[in-house]
Amino acid sequence: MRHHESLPPTPRRPLRLAAAAALLCLGLAGCGDGDGAAQAQAGPSGGAASAPAAPASPSPAPTKAAPSPSKSPSKSPAKSPAKPPSVPGGPLSGKTVVIDPGHNPRNHLHTAAINRQVGIGTGHKECDTTGTATNGGYAEAEFTLDVAHRLRDLLRAQGAKVLLTYDGDREFGPCVDERARIGNEAHADAVVSVHADGSAVGNRGFHVILPALVRGGSADTSKIVAPSRDLGTRIAGLFVRSTGSSPSNYVGGKTGLDVRKDLGGLNLSTVPKVFIECGNMRDPKDAALLTSPGWRQKAAQGIADGISSYLKG
């Protein structure tokens, strides 16, 4: 899905190399799995044996499975939890981070609204989708909002100003173009969209999606490709360290990184932004991690560490 090389890397090279080294070590020796699950098995690239110095080879987008009709084990939040204030004088004081929890638990009740087409710069896509779910009915949208709350608290404790694109306060959406616009209008220093994948059983691990170089229509990612790659590389390396999860065995050639040009949330962003697919909800071993509150805290910590590393330079 990609046809351009990213722009030259940013000056943050030492830490970026450290994150890449972590992935290299993982690709050579493997790592322990979070919460006792087995290691991801190597498989053909689909979404680290070597450091992610350049975009991975093209791969088809992972297929999102429809949510299970069974009830989710955690209730959709009707009200936002208490929002702890930013800590004055923290290491991230003066920085703005936007967290984008993928999908919405009530999207399936508003199919006409979320199926309408919106511009993504170079074309059109659905406003939003329902996302996927585990076989037990734990919805991706529940997972993403839970991790977003944990991530928000960790970043605010370091002094960052943190905004969410939505916080259980909308009946559906927001649409992908609005999600990008929220980060742009906040002049965010970093934006992370939190997701979980819906792929085949046996496909395991996480991957971070980076914006491709896109120029067309209302999309121009030329200024954010390099900093987004830096942000994504740091998140990938520190996600490994925090969770013990392996990079995807089906997307990104085991680098934990994937480059795409078909996502409106990335195409329309004017600030550094990445997506992270934290695991595969349709694989039982990954699902056991994703449904564990303890593992979700580790996931939030890994993402927070990556964002913090990027913002501190």
C-alpha positions in Angstrom: 0.0 0.0 0.0 3.0 2.3 0.1 5.2 3.7 -2.6 7.4 6.4 -1.1 10.4 6.3 1.2 10.0 8.4 4.4 11.8 11.6 4.8 15.3 11.7 6.4 15.3 10.7 10.1 15.0 13.3 12.8 18.0 14.2 15.1 16.7 12.0 17.9 19.0 9.2 16.7 20.5 7.7 19.9 17.2 6.8 21.5 15.8 5.7 18.2 18.7 3.3 17.7 18.1 2.0 21.2 14.5 1.3 20.4 15.5 -0.4 17.2 18.2 -2.4 19.1 15.5 -3.7 21.5 13.5 -4.9 18.5 16.6 -6.5 17.0 17.3 -8.3 20.2 13.7 -9.5 20.3 13.9 -10.7 16.8 17.1 -12.7 17.4 16.3 -14.1 20.9 12.6 -13.8 21.5 11.1 -12.3 24.7 8.8 -13.3 27.5 5.1 -12.9 27.0 3.0 -10.8 29.2 0.7 -12.5 31.7 2.1 -15.9 31.0 1.0 -16.4 27.3 3.2 -18.3 24.9 5.6 -16.5 22.5 4.3 -15.4 19.1 5.4 -17.7 16.4 7.2 -16.4 13.4 5.1 -16.3 10.3 4.9 -14.7 6.9 4.7 -10.9 6.7 1.2 -9.6 6.2 0.5 -4.5 8.7 12.6 -8.0 14.5 15.1 -9.5 12.7 16.5 -6.1 11.7 16.2 -2.6 12.9 13.4 -0.6 11.3 15.4 1.9 9.3 13.0 2.0 6.3 9.3 1.3 5.7 8.5 -2.4 5.6 7.5 -4.1 2.3 3.9 -3.7 1.2 1.4 -5.8 3.0 -2.4 -6.0 2.9 -4.3 -4.4 5.7 -5.4 -6.8 8.5 -9.0 -7.8 8.2 -11.3 -6.5 10.9 -13.8 -9.1 12.1 -17.3 -8.0 13.1 -17.8 -7.8 16.8 -19.3 -10.8 18.5 -23.0 -10.3 19.5 -22.3 -11.6 23.0 -22.1 -9.1 25.8 -18.8 -7.4 26.5 -17.3 -8.3 30.0 -16.9 -4.6 30.8 -19.7 -2.0 30.6 -19.5 0.8 28.1 -18.7 3.9 30.1 -21.7 6.2 30.4 -19.7 8.8 32.2 -16.1 9.7 32.0 -14.0 8.8 35.0 -12.4 11.5 37.1 -9.7 13.2 35.1 -6.5 13.8 37.2 -4.9 17.2 36.4 -1.5 17.5 34.8 1.3 17.8 37.3 2.9 21.2 37.1 6.6 21.1 36.5 6.6 17.5 35.3 9.0 16.4 32.6 6.3 16.7 29.9 5.0 20.1 31.1 4.1 22.3 28.1 3.5 19.2 25.8 0.2 18.3 24.4 -0.7 14.7 23.6 -3.9 13.6 21.9 -5.1 10.0 22.5 -7.5 8.6 19.9 -9.4 5.5 21.3 -10.3 3.5 18.2 -14.0 3.1 17.3 -16.9 3.5 19.7 -18.8 0.8 21.7 -22.1 2.1 20.3 -21.1 2.3 16.6 -23.1 -0.8 15.8 -26.3 1.0 16.8 -25.7 3.7 14.2 -24.6 1.8 11.1 -26.1 4.4 8.6 -24.1 7.2 10.3 -20.8 5.4 10.5 -21.1 4.0 6.9 -21.4 7.3 5.3 -18.3 8.3 3.2 -15.9 11.0 4.4 -12.8 12.4 2.7 -9.4 11.0 3.6 -7.4 13.3 1.5 -6.8 11.0 -1.5 -10.2 9.4 -1.6 -13.1 8.4 0.6 -13.8 5.9 3.3 -16.5 5.1 5.9 -16.9 7.6 8.7 -15.9 4.9 11.2 -16.3 1.1 11.7 -17.5 -1.1 14.6 -14.0 -2.5 15.1 -13.6 -6.1 16.2 -14.0 -8.2 19.4 -12.7 -11.3 21.1 -14.6 -14.5 20.7 -15.9 -13.9 24.2 -17.5 -10.6 23.2 -14.9 -8.1 24.6 -15.2 -5.3 22.1 -12.2 -3.5 20.6 -13.9 -0.2 21.4 -14.0 -1.2 25.1 -10.4 -2.1 25.1 -9.2 1.1 23.4 -11.1 3.4 25.8 -9.8 1.5 28.8 -6.2 1.7 27.6 -6.7 5.4 26.6 -7.8 6.2 30.2 -4.7 4.4 31.6 -2.4 6.2 29.2 -4.0 9.6 29.9 -3.3 9.2 33.6 0.3 8.1 33.1 1.0 11.1 30.8 -0.8 13.6 33.0 1.3 12.4 35.9 4.4 13.6 33.9 2.9 17.0 33.3 1.5 16.6 29.8 -1.8 18.2 28.7 -3.8 15.2 27.4 -6.9 15.3 25.3 -9.0 12.3 24.1 -10.8 12.4 20.7 -13.8 11.1 22.6 -14.4 9.8 26.1 -17.6 7.7 26.1 -19.5 11.0 25.5 -20.8 10.3 21.9 -23.3 7.9 20.5 -21.0 7.0 17.6 -17.8 8.0 16.0 -16.2 10.5 15.8 -15.5 10.1 12.0 -11.9 9.5 11.0 -11.6 13.0 9.5 -12.7 14.6 12.7 -10.3 12.4 14.7 -7.5 13.8 12.7 -8.8 17.4 13.0 -8.9 17.2 16.8 -5.2 16.5 16.9 -4.5 19.2 14.3 -6.5 21.9 16.1 -4.9 21.0 19.4 -1.4 21.5 17.8 -0.5 18.3 19.5 3.1 17.4 19.9 2.1 13.7 19.4 -1.1 11.8 18.6 -1.5 8.0 19.2 -4.5 6.1 18.0 -5.1 3.0 20.1 -6.5 -0.2 18.4 -6.5 -4.0 18.6 -6.6 -6.1 15.4 -9.0 -8.7 14.2 -7.0 -11.2 12.2 -6.8 -15.0 11.9 -6.0 -17.4 14.7 -2.2 -17.8 15.0 -1.5 -14.3 14.0 -0.1 -12.7 17.1 1.7 -9.7 18.4 1.5 -5.9 18.1 2.4 -3.5 15.4 2.7 0.3 15.1 1.3 1.9 11.9 3.2 4.8 10.5 1.9 7.4 7.9 3.2 6.9 4.3 4.3 9.9 2.3 1.0 11.1 0.8 0.4 14.2 -1.3 -2.9 14.5 -2.9 -6.2 16.3 -2.4 -6.3 17.6 1.2 -3.6 15.2 2.3 0.0 16.1 2.7 2.0 14.1 5.2 5.4 15.3 4.0 6.1 17.1 7.3 5.1 14.4 9.6 6.5 11.2 8.1 9.9 11.5 9.7 8.8 12.5 13.2 6.0 10.0 13.2 8.5 7.2 12.3 10.6 8.4 15.3 7.5 8.4 17.6 6.4 4.9 16.3 9.9 3.3 16.6 10.2 4.5 20.2 6.7 3.2 21.1 7.4 -0.2 19.5 10.7 -0.7 21.4 9.3 0.4 24.7 6.1 -1.6 24.2 8.2 -4.7 24.0 10.0 -3.8 27.2 6.8 -3.1 29.1 4.5 -5.9 28.0 6.9 -8.6 26.9 4.8 -9.0 23.7 6.5 -9.8 20.4 6.2 -7.7 17.3 3.5 -9.0 14.9 4.3 -12.3 13.1 2.0 -11.4 10.2 2.4 -7.6 9.6 5.6 -5.6 9.2 8.2 -8.3 8.7 8.7 -8.8 12.5 9.8 -5.2 12.8 6.7 -4.1 14.8 6.3 -1.3 12.2 3.9 -1.0 9.2 3.5 1.9 6.8 0.1 2.7 5.3 -1.4 5.4 3.0 -5.1 4.3 3.3 -6.0 5.6 6.8 -7.7 9.0 7.0 -6.5 9.5 10.5 -2.9 9.5 9.3 -3.4 11.0 5.9 -5.2 14.1 7.2 -2.9 14.6 10.2 -0.6 17.7 10.2 1.0 16.6 13.5 3.1 13.5 14.3 0.7 10.6 14.6 0.8 6.8 14.7 -1.6 3.9 15.3 -0.8 1.0 17.5 -2.5 -2.4 17.1 -1.8 -3.9 20.5 -2.6 -7.5 19.6 -5.0 -9.7 17.7 -8.4 -10.1 19.5 -9.3 -13.2 17.4 -6.3 -15.2 18.6 -7.0 -16.9 22.0 -3.5 -16.3 23.4 -3.5 -12.6 22.4 -7.1 -12.3 23.6 -6.1 -13.6 27.0 -3.7 -10.6 27.3 -6.0 -8.0 25.9 -8.7 -8.9 28.4 -6.4 -8.8 31.3 -6.5 -5.4 33.3 -2.9 -6.0 34.4 -1.7 -6.5 30.9 -3.6 -3.4 29.7 -1.8 -1.4 32.3 1.5 -2.7 30.9 0.4 -1.8 27.4 -0.5 1.8 28.5 2.9 2.1 30.3 4.8 1.0 27.1 2.9 3.5 25.0 3.4 6.2 27.6 7.1 5.4 27.8 7.4 5.7 24.0 5.6 9.0 23.9 7.7 10.4 26.7 10.9 9.3 25.1 9.9 11.0 21.9 8.8 14.2 23.5 11.9 14.5 25.7 14.1 13.9 22.7 
